[in-house]
């Protein structure tokens, strides 16, 4: 956190990269991350969803059933709540990660980026909320 504050003090804009759905990460952990970022001088956020690539330790764990991944619906609902806790002035530079098909094991839906973004917009409309909606103060 001190590096972010130090960079900001020098006029350097900071972008945070967030991976949602890490092993053993709870929903509350993810929402706390959004709230923490909102208290820092972060100009932008790139949001990634945990995905499994071939020839990685994560792939081995996934094949053993030790790693769970978001379904598209779970991700959409989670990222919307994450954004509701994120400062509305923070620019969203990415809503979902992608991966080359030849390397991707799962989830395949991440490469339908436009459909995922549309579902996020639809979920916000259904909720009647927006980025920063749940941010206290």
Secondary structure by P-SEA (a helix, b strand, c coil): caaaaaaaaacbbbbbbbbcccccccaaaaaaaaaaaaaccccbbbbbccccccccaaaaaaaaccbbbbcaaaaaaaaaaaaaaccccccccccbbbbbcccccccccccaaaaaaaaaaaaaaaacccccccccc
